């Protein structure tokens, strides 16, 4: 969790700025966990046909989501389509 919060790399020095960064990081982390847990079964099914067992890389998927969180939350694009794209990216990494 500490690496996701990037302790020491807050945008501002005020309590409000630090709390804002903290809550934003928690939101991204929670959404990443929800999407990651939703694709665990899919990854398990795909692993049956692979030599090695693959898992979702949480650090990479967090980074992918962090770059796309604004699009996910505020885009006029269908949220189902955006979530599907994120699931594909999570499985790739």
C-alpha positions as CSV (number, residue, x, y, z in Angstrom):
1,X,0.0,0.0,0.0
2,X,2.9,2.4,0.8
3,X,4.2,2.2,-2.7
4,X,0.8,2.9,-4.1
5,X,0.3,5.9,-1.9
6,X,3.8,7.2,-2.9
7,X,4.4,8.5,0.6
8,X,6.5,11.7,0.3
9,X,5.3,12.5,-3.2
10,X,2.2,14.4,-2.3
11,X,1.1,17.3,-4.5
12,X,1.1,19.8,-1.7
13,X,2.2,20.4,1.9
14,X,-1.2,21.3,3.4
15,X,-3.3,18.8,5.2
16,X,-6.0,19.2,2.6
17,X,-3.7,18.4,-0.3
18,X,-2.3,15.3,1.4
19,X,-5.7,14.0,2.3
20,X,-6.8,14.6,-1.3
21,X,-3.9,12.6,-2.6
22,X,-4.5,9.9,-0.1
23,X,-8.2,9.5,-0.9
24,X,-7.5,9.6,-4.7
25,X,-4.9,6.8,-4.3
26,X,-7.4,4.8,-2.2
27,X,-10.1,5.2,-4.8
28,X,-7.8,4.0,-7.6
29,X,-6.6,1.1,-5.4
30,X,-10.1,0.0,-4.6
31,X,-11.3,0.1,-8.2
32,X,-8.1,-1.8,-9.2
33,X,-8.9,-4.5,-6.6
34,X,-12.5,-4.8,-7.8
35,X,-11.5,-5.2,-11.5
36,X,-8.6,-7.5,-10.5
37,X,-10.9,-9.8,-8.5
38,X,-13.4,-9.9,-11.3
39,X,-10.8,-11.4,-13.7
40,X,-9.2,-13.9,-11.4
41,X,-11.5,-16.7,-12.6
42,X,-10.8,-15.8,-16.2
43,X,-7.1,-15.9,-15.6
44,X,-7.5,-19.3,-13.7
45,X,-9.3,-20.7,-16.8
46,X,-6.6,-19.5,-19.1
47,X,-3.9,-20.9,-16.9
48,X,-5.3,-24.4,-17.5
49,X,-3.8,-24.2,-21.1
50,X,-0.5,-22.7,-20.1
51,X,2.8,-24.2,-19.0
52,X,3.1,-21.6,-16.2
53,X,0.5,-20.1,-13.9
54,X,0.0,-16.4,-14.6
55,X,-1.4,-13.8,-12.2
56,X,-2.5,-10.2,-12.5
57,X,0.4,-7.9,-11.7
58,X,-1.1,-5.6,-9.2
59,X,1.6,-2.9,-9.5
60,X,1.3,-2.7,-13.3
61,X,-2.5,-2.9,-13.3
62,X,-2.6,-0.1,-10.7
63,X,-0.4,2.0,-13.0
64,X,-2.6,1.2,-16.0
65,X,-5.7,2.3,-14.1
66,X,-4.1,5.4,-12.6
67,X,-3.4,6.6,-16.1
68,X,-7.1,6.0,-17.2
69,X,-9.1,6.8,-14.0
70,X,-10.3,10.2,-15.3
71,X,-11.5,8.5,-18.5
72,X,-13.2,5.8,-16.5
73,X,-15.0,8.2,-14.2
74,X,-15.8,11.2,-16.4
75,X,-15.9,10.0,-20.0
76,X,-19.2,9.9,-22.0
77,X,-17.9,6.6,-23.3
78,X,-19.7,3.5,-22.2
79,X,-18.3,2.4,-18.8
80,X,-18.7,-1.3,-19.7
81,X,-16.5,-0.8,-22.8
82,X,-13.8,1.0,-20.7
83,X,-13.9,-1.7,-18.0
84,X,-13.6,-4.4,-20.6
85,X,-10.5,-2.6,-22.0
86,X,-9.0,-2.4,-18.5
87,X,-9.6,-6.1,-17.9
88,X,-7.8,-6.9,-21.1
89,X,-4.9,-4.7,-20.1
90,X,-4.8,-6.2,-16.6
91,X,-4.6,-9.7,-18.1
92,X,-1.8,-8.8,-20.5
93,X,0.3,-7.5,-17.6
